[in-house]
Amino acid sequence: MLPRVAALSLPAPFIDRRNASRRTFTLSFDAGERPGTTAVAILDLSQTGMRIRSSAKLDIGEQLDVAIPEAGTVSAIIVRSTRLDFENEYGAEFPEPISQAAISAALLAAPALPRPHAEDAAFPEPDVPKLRRRTRVAILGGLTVASWALVGAVGYAIARLV
């Protein structure tokens, strides 16, 4: 799955009956950040969870609200955390699986990656060392002699048949 870009907001103030503070992010496909948000790359998305990468510090057990096309806002709980060079990678699990239609909608909404140049992808430049001049001359001379020998053999066979 292609990486997706989203924005993670700061923890929302406690305004509902849920007893845990939550961060909310929305699947989006532009890199524009709004004030008070942190960029999140959604590396993969499945019916049971997702893998994300961000510079934000999230704790295991922290709950997020994720707005997913066709699924609406769903909860996700951070279950895994890995520190990379300058960012963190997290595994989040959905308490209730989302539909395959929601995953398909997220994939369809993603931008296409630029295609590589056709000549670069089809015929990459070989990394072959160049033969020495003496070796190239010897190969060329051998092929010349062999081709003339073939011409002579064909001519000799034709002469014997006539």
Residue pairs with C-beta under 8 A, 6 or more apart in sequence:
1 43
1 44
1 45
1 107
2 110
2 113
3 41
3 42
3 43
3 53
4 27
4 28
4 29
4 41
4 42
4 45
4 106
4 110
5 28
5 29
5 30
5 31
5 39
5 40
5 41
5 42
6 25
6 26
6 27
6 28
6 39
6 40
6 41
6 42
6 52
7 25
7 26
7 28
7 33
7 34
7 37
7 38
7 39
7 40
8 23
8 24
8 25
8 37
8 38
8 39
8 40
8 54
8 56
8 64
9 23
9 24
9 25
9 36
9 37
10 23
10 36
10 37
11 21
11 22
11 23
12 21
12 22
12 23
12 24
13 21
14 21
20 63
22 63
22 64
22 65
22 75
23 56
23 58
23 62
23 64
23 65
24 64
24 65
24 66
24 67
24 73
25 40
25 64
25 65
25 66
25 67
26 66
26 67
27 42
27 66
27 67
27 68
27 69
27 106
27 109
29 109
29 110
29 111
31 39
33 39
38 54
38 55
38 56
39 54
39 55
40 52
40 53
40 54
40 56
41 52
41 53
41 54
42 50
42 51
42 52
43 50
43 51
43 52
43 53
43 89
44 50
44 51
45 68
45 103
45 106
46 103
47 94
47 97
47 98
47 99
47 100
47 103
48 93
48 94
48 97
49 76
49 79
49 91
49 92
49 93
49 94
50 66
50 76
50 91
50 92
50 94
51 89
51 90
51 91
51 92
52 89
52 90
52 92
53 84
53 87
53 88
53 89
53 90
54 87
54 88
54 90
55 86
55 87
55 88
56 88
57 88
58 64
58 78
58 81
58 88
58 90
59 78
59 81
60 78
60 79
60 80
60 81
61 77
61 78
62 77
62 78
63 75
63 76
63 77
63 78
64 75
64 76
64 77
64 78
64 92
65 73
65 74
65 75
65 76
66 73
66 74
66 75
66 76
66 92
67 73
68 74
68 98
68 102
68 105
68 106
69 102
69 105
69 106
69 109
70 99
70 101
70 102
70 104
70 105
70 106
71 98
71 99
71 102
74 94
74 96
74 98
75 94
75 95
75 96
76 92
76 93
76 94
77 92
77 93
77 95
78 90
78 91
78 92
79 91
79 92
79 93
80 90
80 91
81 88
81 89
81 90
81 91
82 88
82 89
82 90
83 89
131 139
